[in-house]
């Protein structure tokens, strides 16, 4: 059984340019939790991160300040210095495969192309840390992903993401006390009731509108050509063949 979470890591990119972009959903959660808990996050050059410590249990809250693909540096340094195993680390990050408003938690797994997770797994030499995944939706085209994650979500999507962040914050005390199964159960039971919406694919609505537009433009009044009286040409052909026989 893994112990209590001792290191909570929010993933994002530093700087004003990125602070409101989808890729910073992990930052948003940890920043809000720190604020609610009265914990100041201060820049620490040694760890290259904003770092704060919970007063009651001593858990670390960390926002790496290298860019996303260098997130593992701060995690490796803190985990190494304070002897924190991977199973006692919780990484909060954005998740393309979930719609905005979805929050899920798991232990271990792959990195699904996420650069922050890739660097953390590489530096820890393990995938076996906890993840709290915040849905941001998918652009519908894998080639558009790099631009999509670095854009601001719509007001509606941001409201949904903020709601998921609120549910994630609610389970953090359980994580920090060591009740990780209870935290998962609580989070996922809400997801079950909510019944996760399918990920929006932006291209689909346009594709559906085309046939409807075509149908409206072409009402199909093609019945008249079929009503042509074809019996008379047949009669003529019949008499013609009869007369031909008499002549012989």
C-alpha positions in Angstrom: 0.0 0.0 0.0 1.4 3.4 -1.0 1.7 6.0 1.8 0.2 9.5 2.0 1.0 12.0 -0.8 4.0 14.1 0.2 4.6 16.0 -3.0 1.9 17.6 -5.2 3.1 18.8 -8.5 1.1 21.1 -10.8 2.1 21.1 -14.5 2.1 24.2 -16.7 4.3 26.7 -18.5 5.7 29.8 -16.6 5.0 33.4 -17.6 2.1 35.7 -18.4 2.0 34.5 -22.0 0.9 31.0 -20.9 -0.9 31.5 -17.6 -4.4 31.2 -19.0 -3.8 28.5 -21.6 -5.3 25.0 -21.4 -1.8 23.4 -20.8 -1.7 25.2 -17.4 -4.7 23.5 -15.8 -2.3 21.7 -13.4 -1.0 25.1 -12.3 -4.5 26.4 -11.8 -5.4 23.6 -9.3 -2.3 23.8 -7.2 -2.3 27.6 -7.1 -5.9 27.6 -5.9 -5.3 24.9 -3.3 -2.3 26.8 -2.0 -4.3 30.0 -1.7 -7.2 28.2 0.1 -4.7 26.5 2.4 -2.8 29.8 3.2 0.4 28.4 1.7 2.7 30.9 -0.1 4.4 29.5 -3.2 7.9 31.0 -3.4 10.5 30.8 -6.2 13.4 28.5 -5.2 16.3 28.7 -7.6 17.8 25.4 -6.4 14.6 23.5 -7.5 13.8 25.8 -10.4 10.2 25.9 -9.1 7.6 27.7 -7.0 7.5 25.8 -3.8 5.4 25.8 -0.7 4.8 23.5 2.3 1.6 22.5 4.0 1.7 23.5 7.7 -0.2 20.5 9.1 1.4 17.5 7.3 4.5 18.9 5.7 3.5 18.0 2.1 5.2 20.0 -0.6 3.2 22.0 -3.3 5.3 22.5 -6.4 5.0 24.4 -9.7 8.0 23.7 -11.9 9.3 26.9 -13.5 11.2 25.3 -16.4 9.0 24.9 -19.4 6.6 21.9 -19.7 9.3 19.5 -21.1 11.6 20.2 -18.2 9.0 19.6 -15.4 10.9 16.6 -14.1 13.9 18.6 -12.8 12.1 20.0 -9.7 10.3 16.7 -9.1 13.6 14.8 -9.2 15.4 17.3 -6.9 12.7 17.5 -4.3 11.9 13.7 -4.3 15.6 12.9 -4.1 16.4 15.3 -1.3 13.4 14.4 0.9 13.5 10.7 0.0 9.9 10.7 -1.5 9.1 7.6 -3.5 7.2 7.8 -6.8 4.1 6.3 -5.1 3.9 9.4 -2.8 3.9 11.9 -5.6 0.7 13.3 -7.2 1.1 15.1 -10.5 -1.8 17.3 -11.6 -2.1 17.9 -15.4 -4.3 18.7 -18.3 -5.8 15.7 -20.2 -6.8 15.9 -23.9 -8.8 12.7 -23.8 -11.4 14.0 -21.4 -13.9 16.7 -22.0 -13.7 20.0 -20.0 -15.3 19.4 -16.6 -13.9 15.9 -16.2 -11.5 15.0 -13.4 -10.0 11.6 -12.8 -7.3 10.1 -10.7 -5.1 7.0 -11.2 -1.8 5.5 -10.2 0.8 4.9 -12.9 0.1 4.4 -16.6 1.6 5.8 -19.8 2.3 9.4 -20.7 -0.1 9.7 -23.7 2.3 12.2 -25.4 2.3 14.6 -22.5 5.7 16.3 -22.4 5.6 17.1 -18.7 4.8 13.5 -17.8 7.5 12.3 -20.2 10.2 14.3 -18.4 9.0 13.3 -14.9 8.9 9.6 -15.8 12.3 9.9 -17.4 13.9 11.6 -14.4 12.2 9.5 -11.7 12.9 6.3 -13.7 9.3 5.3 -13.0 5.7 5.8 -14.2 4.4 4.7 -10.8 3.3 8.1 -9.5 -0.3 9.3 -9.0 -1.9 11.5 -11.6 -4.9 13.8 -11.2 -6.1 14.5 -14.8 -8.2 17.5 -15.7 -10.0 17.3 -19.0 -9.5 20.1 -21.5 -11.1 18.5 -24.6 -9.6 17.7 -27.9 -9.4 19.8 -31.1 -10.5 16.9 -33.2 -7.2 16.8 -35.2 -4.0 15.5 -33.8 -2.0 17.9 -35.9 -3.8 20.8 -34.2 -3.0 19.6 -30.6 0.2 21.7 -30.1 -1.6 25.0 -30.9 -4.8 23.9 -29.1 -3.1 23.3 -25.7 -1.4 26.7 -25.8 -4.6 28.6 -26.4 -7.1 30.0 -23.9 -10.3 27.9 -23.4 -13.6 29.4 -24.2 -15.5 30.9 -21.2 -17.8 27.9 -21.1 -14.9 25.4 -21.2 -13.0 27.4 -18.5 -16.0 27.3 -16.2 -16.2 23.5 -16.7 -12.5 23.1 -16.0 -12.8 25.3 -12.9 -15.6 23.1 -11.6 -13.4 20.0 -12.1 -10.6 21.8 -10.3 -12.9 22.4 -7.4 -13.7 18.7 -7.2 -10.0 17.8 -7.4 -9.3 20.2 -4.5 -12.0 18.5 -2.4 -10.1 15.2 -2.5 -6.6 16.5 -1.8 -7.0 16.3 2.0 -7.8 12.5 1.6 -4.7 12.1 -0.6 -2.5 13.9 1.9 -3.8 11.8 4.7 -3.1 8.5 2.9 -6.7 7.6 1.9 -5.9 7.4 -1.8 -8.6 4.8 -2.6 -11.2 6.9 -0.7 -10.1 10.0 -2.8 -10.5 8.1 -6.0 -13.8 6.7 -5.0 -15.1 10.1 -4.1 -13.9 11.8 -7.3 -15.1 9.0 -9.6 -18.5 8.6 -8.0 -19.2 12.2 -8.9 -18.0 11.5 -12.4 -20.3 8.5 -12.7 -23.4 10.6 -11.7 -22.3 13.4 -14.0 -21.8 10.9 -16.9 -18.9 12.2 -18.7 -19.7 14.0 -22.0 -18.0 12.7 -25.1 -14.9 14.7 -26.2 -16.1 17.4 -28.6 -14.7 17.2 -32.1 -15.0 20.6 -33.8 -15.2 19.3 -37.3 -18.3 17.1 -36.8 -21.1 19.8 -36.7 -20.0 21.1 -40.1 -20.1 17.7 -41.7 -23.6 17.1 -40.5 -24.9 20.5 -41.7 -23.9 19.8 -45.4 -26.4 17.0 -46.2 -29.2 19.1 -44.6 -28.3 22.1 -46.8 -28.1 19.9 -49.9 -31.5 18.4 -49.2 -33.0 21.9 -48.7 -31.5 23.1 -52.0 -32.7 20.1 -54.0 -36.3 19.2 -53.2 -36.2 16.3 -55.8 -39.4 16.6 -57.9 -38.3 13.8 -60.3 -41.6 12.0 -60.6 -42.9 13.3 -63.9 -40.4 11.6 -66.3 -41.6 8.2 -64.9 -45.2 8.9 -65.9 -44.5 8.9 -69.6 -47.0 6.7 -71.5 -45.1 3.9 -72.9 -47.9 1.6 -74.1 -48.4 3.4 -77.5 -44.9 2.9 -78.8 -45.4 -0.8 -77.9 -48.7 -0.9 -80.0 -47.0 0.5 -83.0 -44.2 -1.9 -82.8 -46.7 -4.8 -82.6 -48.8 -3.8 -85.7 -45.7 -3.1 -87.6 -44.5 -6.7 -87.0 -47.9 -8.2 -87.9 -48.1 -6.3 -91.2 -44.6 -7.4 -92.0 -45.6 -11.1 -91.6 -48.7 -10.6 -93.9 -46.4 -9.2 -96.7 -44.4 -12.3 -96.6 
